[in-house]
Amino acid sequence: MIDALKAFLEEKGYTDISLDGMPTEAAAPEAIGLFCWSHTVADISDGSGTFLIQIQVRRKTRQAAKTICDELFALLDSGLDEEPIRLTENKWCIARPRRGAIILDRTALTTTYYCEIALWGENQ
Amino acid sequence: MSNVKGIDEITRKINKAVANMKRTSSRGLASAAVYIANKAVQRAPIESGDLKNSVYIDLDGKRVAKGEEDVRSAQKRVGTDIGINEKMAAVGFCSKYAVKQHEDLSLRHDRTDGYRVPEFNQRTGKRNKTAGKSINLVPGGQAKFLESVLVEEQDRILRCIAEEVSLNDD
C-alpha cells in the first residue's frame, strides 16, 4: 500500500519521497517521508486491511512545509461518501484523515510538519 | 382490567443490575487503563529508562499510578482502592521528550545489548572490562508506543471492561 501511495504522490508531482525513513538534512533538506506504523485487519478476514500512515514533510521554510502537508492531508481524504481513491492502475483505497498538519521538528535550516491518515483497502 | 403482578420486584432487580453495572464498569475501566499502560511500557523506547518510568494512570483526574513498578502492580489494586466508581481514565507518559519519541517515526530506537568488543591492556595483557566498543544492536522499543496499543488491541481492551461487568453480573 505504501509503495502505491508513493507512486500516487509522484504521479501528482511530488518529489523526493522516501519510505520508512527520512534522508539526513544535509543530504536532502527538502523531503517527504511515508511511514506505515500499523497495519490491522478486521476480525473477519475478508482480504482487506487498514494501514495507518504518517506523512512527514520537510522544507526549508515553515510555510512551505505546512502548505504541502495540508495539501497532502486534503488530497488523501475520501470524504463523507468514502469515495475510493485509485492509487495506481490496480490499487485503490479509501482514505480517512486522522491527524492534521502538526509541527514535528525545526532546525536552523528546515522545518518538518507531519499529518496522519488511515488507508483502507486490499490487504497487501 | 388485568392485574400485573411482580412489577415492583422487576424494578428492584433492574435498579440493582444498573447499580452493579456502574460499579463493575468502573472496575473494568481501571483494568483496561492498567492493561494499556503496561502494554505501552513494554513498547516504549528505552535508553535510560526515564521514559518508561514516566508512565502514569489517572482515574477521574486523580493520579493513581506513576512509574513502571507502580503501573505493573496496579492490577492488584483494581476493585479495592481503584476502579470503585470512576468514570474517566487517562494513560500517558510525562517525560518531556515523550511526545517526540512517540510521534517521530524517523527516529531509530535500537540500543546496544551491553556486549562490548574486548579490549586488552597492551602492557599487562589483561582484559579491561569497562572499555571496548558496543556493537550489538537490539530492538529498543518503538514510536507510537501508546497509540499502537489502542489501535491494535482495541478488542482486548473492550474485553477487559466487558469481562469485569459480566464476571460480576449477579
Interface residues (C-beta under 8 A of the other chain):
Chain A: D20 G21 M22 G33 F35 W37 S38 T40 D43 L52 Q54 Q56 I102 L104 D105 Y114
Chain B: K100 E103 D104 L105 S106 A143 K144 S148 V151 E152 D155
